[in-house]
Amino acid sequence: MTTDNPQRDGAAVHLTPAGRPVGDSCNREVPPARAGEFSPLAIGPLRVWPPVVLAPMAGVTNLAFRKMCKDYGAGVCTSEMLTARGYRMGNEMTHLLAAGGEGEFPRSVQVYGSDPLDVGEMVKALVDDGVDHVDMNFGCPVPKVTRHGGGSAIPVKPRLLARLVRAAVHSASDVPVTIKVRKGIDESLITYPDAGEVAQEEGAAAISLHGRTAAELYSGQADWSAIADLKTRVSIPVLGNGDIWEAWDALRMMRTTGCDGVVIGRGCLGRPWLFSELAAVFDGCEPEPPPVFGRIVEIMDQHAQALIELFGPVRGVHQMRKWCAWYTKGFRGSAAIRGRLARMSSLEEMRCTLSEVDPQTPFPLHVLRVNRAKRGGTQRVRLPEGYLDDLLDDTPPKSPHSPAELEAWERALSGG
Ligand SMILES: Cc1cc2nc3c(=O)[nH]c(=O)nc-3n(C[C@H](O)[C@H](O)[C@H](O)COP(=O)(O)O)c2cc1C
């Protein structure tokens, strides 16, 4: 039986009895977890339940958003990638973003570095400062980074990767270090099997795999079979990443790949309550229906206030602009206000603009699986000239030295 719903672009949309749009690839047929079906995720001494990690996301997973996701039930909330060179050079923003919140546990920071000295120093300082988990980013696909042999180019040279992981693990003492990688550069240069071996040999506590190559950026469908394959190759925990838009996807990924935990990226942008849905299904329950617009306005208000507290009134409101687009995505009547929200300059302006939409407007289910934050498209990955001539080379690529170089570099880095 289907019912009609006149929401999508004014056209009738047929809904399944569960209220999902027919034809959207939703996964409601998957039952919630059975008692004892999944175990808490072990990351070194940490036991994480639900086995769900908020993905490191540049410009996104600052303290304000981490706290919201944690409150909704995420197991671990990782900071955005922070450069070890920037940290060592005393970059103010890097230090602000590396700081933890009051009572934040586990405090999890993602480090990006391509020089073992930088990495070792940053990890030691973080551990001295009370960090509970360090993740290392080896998946960044940005041309400015791979062109110099950084980011996703590093796993191409397993001995260099080993030096970096070793430096982190050594400096971290008892604090667990994990690594996050992509499948490889492109289909002709797959690096995750070597990365898994290196991670395990060098004492990493777990490995996360985003099932796309750097060439694929965020396009197409993540390849979960690579996650299943990695699981057969290593004995350390494997975290699966890519295209978890609904709680059901996480169960499906765990069941089909055998991975030990899941990493949630774009699916929670403007939808932090996704973590309460994940917590519910891992506990064997049905998730609550998504909030109506009025409730989302309250969440946005809380988010904006936290950003203002972290970054100050000007930067905080500027940061909130992109969140407004994600929170209001697809809501009937929101197109008219989105332009103003993208230019807003105060919390008051946000509140006033949002009040124009009927608070009872239901959540637009058809946008659940729509890409957020990153455009589609692929790229030809740039590597340094002659980079593939000696894969056993473990020389670190050049990192910026001057503050100006560093700033340009930090701007180019936008994640994994
Ligand atoms: C806005 C944005 C910023 C990102 N920044 C980082 C980052 O700092 N470090 C990282 O390892 N990956 C980063 N990523 C990649 C995500 O962690 C994740 O691997 C990717 O989005 C795939 O997961 P998803 O399909 O759940 O989004 C970023 C992704 C997005 C969308």
The ligand as a Tripos MOL2 file, in Angstrom:
@<TRIPOS>MOLECULE
LIG
   31    33     1     0     0
SMALL
NO_CHARGES

@<TRIPOS>ATOM
      1 C1         33.1510   18.8920    4.7490 C.3       1 LIG1
      2 C2         34.0370   17.6710    4.8660 C.ar      1 LIG1
      3 C3         35.2650   17.7960    5.4850 C.ar      1 LIG1
      4 C4         36.0790   16.6580    5.6430 C.ar      1 LIG1
      5 N1         37.2460   16.7810    6.3460 N.ar      1 LIG1
      6 C5         37.9490   15.6590    6.6650 C.ar      1 LIG1
      7 C6         39.0370   15.7120    7.5750 C.ar      1 LIG1
      8 O1         39.3550   16.7690    8.1340 O.2       1 LIG1
      9 N2         39.7020   14.5550    7.8140 N.ar      1 LIG1
     10 C7         39.3600   13.3710    7.2320 C.ar      1 LIG1
     11 O2         40.0060   12.3460    7.4830 O.2       1 LIG1
     12 N3         38.3170   13.2860    6.3870 N.ar      1 LIG1
     13 C8         37.5980   14.4000    6.1240 C.ar      1 LIG1
     14 N4         36.4780   14.2960    5.3390 N.ar      1 LIG1
     15 C9         36.0390   12.9770    4.8490 C.3       1 LIG1
     16 C10        35.0760   12.3360    5.8590 C.3       1 LIG1
     17 O3         35.7090   12.1220    7.0930 O.3       1 LIG1
     18 C11        34.5560   10.9940    5.3140 C.3       1 LIG1
     19 O4         35.6440   10.1470    5.1150 O.3       1 LIG1
     20 C12        33.8070   11.1640    4.0000 C.3       1 LIG1
     21 O5         32.9160   12.2510    4.0570 O.3       1 LIG1
     22 C13        33.0430    9.8750    3.6380 C.3       1 LIG1
     23 O6         32.0790    9.5870    4.5880 O.3       1 LIG1
     24 P1         30.4980    9.9080    4.3220 P.3       1 LIG1
     25 O7         30.1170    9.2030    3.0750 O.co2     1 LIG1
     26 O8         29.8240    9.4020    5.5540 O.co2     1 LIG1
     27 O9         30.4150   11.3830    4.1420 O.co2     1 LIG1
     28 C14        35.6750   15.4100    5.1380 C.ar      1 LIG1
     29 C15        34.4300   15.3080    4.4970 C.ar      1 LIG1
     30 C16        33.6060   16.4190    4.3720 C.ar      1 LIG1
     31 C17        32.2640   16.2530    3.7340 C.3       1 LIG1
@<TRIPOS>BOND
     1     1     2 1
     2     2     3 ar
     3     2    30 ar
     4     3     4 ar
     5     4     5 ar
     6     4    28 ar
     7     5     6 ar
     8     6     7 ar
     9     6    13 1
    10     7     8 2
    11     7     9 ar
    12     9    10 ar
    13    10    11 2
    14    10    12 ar
    15    12    13 ar
    16    13    14 ar
    17    14    15 1
    18    14    28 ar
    19    15    16 1
    20    16    17 1
    21    16    18 1
    22    18    19 1
    23    18    20 1
    24    20    21 1
    25    20    22 1
    26    22    23 1
    27    23    24 1
    28    24    25 2
    29    24    26 1
    30    24    27 1
    31    28    29 ar
    32    29    30 ar
    33    30    31 1
@<TRIPOS>SUBSTRUCTURE
     1 LIG1         1 GROUP 0 **** ****
